Amino acid sequence: MTLKLQQIDELLRPQHFFLTAEDDCYFLREYTAGAGFGHGETNNIISNLKKSVDRRGWPEWRYKEAAIRQAGTELRAALGDELLRQVTIVPMPPSRSRSNLLYADRMLRIVEVMTEGLTCDVRELIVQPNDMPAAHTAATRPRPEDWYAAYAVDESFANPPPTNVLVIDDVLTAGAHLAGLKRRLVERFPGVGVYGVFYARRAVQQDTAG
């Protein structure tokens, strides 16, 4: 069964409080933070996606490879080949810079699975010159302005200027990454359309007690 993209609407937006009504964002699955990999299929996939690169070569690494393949395949099926050919696809940069030995390219690899065999405009248009704390491990999470300051446009990929950018990320939490990245893109390319597509969103568990 093909999973369908769902939009972050006015009911869900308060759970991702850095997003505004002007942010056009979609997700495929729901992830329960803090519940562990045993809390359903999505939590298991996300846990494997986020395995650190220092686990490469260990027997468990094959689960990360399988998760990358599954995420890319499901996103492609949901988005459709025609749409993927019509936009500029930008993978969300990881929290560590390329010079860091723990630099993780999972989003680029997911995009490569998504576009396998297609002629698509895939660009690592936004780069992060310096390390930032990973959102899922940081005690104090960076805000949109922190990510905006951390990101830079890779000018070697700036031409031709993109018209519509599809930003691909694994998990939507507060939305700070996308907000910072979108500000950087719109500043550099006025009028560009920026759309966020997330493999999963963090679902806030409602307290039903009382």
Summary of the structure (lengths in Angstrom):
residues: 210
radius of gyration: 16.5
end to end distance: 37.4
largest distance: 57.0
contacts: 623
relative contact order: 0.21
helix: 35%
strand: 19%
